[in-house]
Amino acid sequence: MMEVPHHSVYNSASLSADDNLKHHTPAIFGFGSYRVTDGHPDHEAALRHALLSGITLIDTSTNYTNGGSEKLIGRVLNDATFMATVPS
C-alpha cells in the first residue's frame, strides 16, 4: 500500500523564494480544466470547492475552451475575499 506523505505546515511569508521551493510538497491531486469555462456557475463552483479542499495544482491551457478556463481560474484566484478562506 502506498503511504501518503505528510504535509508539513509552515509560514511561507517568513521564507525566501528558495526556501519555499525546498519545502514544497508536490500535489497528489489536481484540478483539470480541460472542459471548464468562464461564465458557467457549476464550473466556478467546482474550482472553488477544489481550492477549499486543498488542491494546489491546476492544469490549464489557452487551448482549453479558447482560453475560457484560464479566465475563470484567473478570476477565482484574484478574488481576494475568497482566497482568504482557502487553506494555506
N, C-alpha and C positions, 0 to 999 in steps of 0.2 A: 504494500500500500504506500502511495506517495505521501510524504509528510508536507503539509502546507507550511511555508516559512512564516515565522512570527514577524509581524511588522512592528518595529520599534518606533516609539513616538519621540519626537524631538522638536525643539523650537527652531524652525528653519530661518526665522528672522535673525537669529544670532549667529548663523553660519555663513561663511563665504560661499560663492558660487561653486568653487572647487569642492568644499566640504559637502555641499548639497549633493553633488554628483556622487561622492564617495558613499553617502548614507542613503541613497535612493534604492528602494526595494522595487524590482521590476513588477509590473502588474500581472496578476494571474488571470484576470478577466478584463475585457474591454467593451466599449460601446461601438458597434459597427454602424456607420451611417450611410450605407450604400443606397437604401431606398428611403432615406429620411430627407424631408424638405422643409423649408421655411413656410410658414403660413398654415401648417397642419397642426391643430391643437394636440392630437394624440402623439405626434412625433416629438413635440416640445415636452409634453408630459413624460414621455419615455426617457428622454435625455435628462430631464431634471431628476427623475426617480433614480436613474443610474448614478448620477453625481451624488445624490444624497445617500446612496447605498455604498459609496466609497470607490466608485470607478474612477481611475486616474488615467486611463488610456482611451483615447477616442480616435478611431480610424476614420479618416475622411479624405476626400479628393475633390478637386474642382470638377472632375468628370461626373461626380455623383449628383444627379438631378440638376445638371448645369450650374453647379455652384450653390444650389439651394441648401444643401446640407451644411456647407461652411457658413452660410449666412445665419442659419439657425444656431449653430454651435457658437459662433462669434457673439450673437445677440445674447444667448443664455450666459456665456462666460463673462460678458461685460455687464451683466445685471448684478451690480454690487450688493444690492439688498439680498438677492437670492444667494449669491456666493458666500455671504457672511454666515449662512446657515449650513454650508457644506462642510463636512468634517475634514480636517487637515491631516 
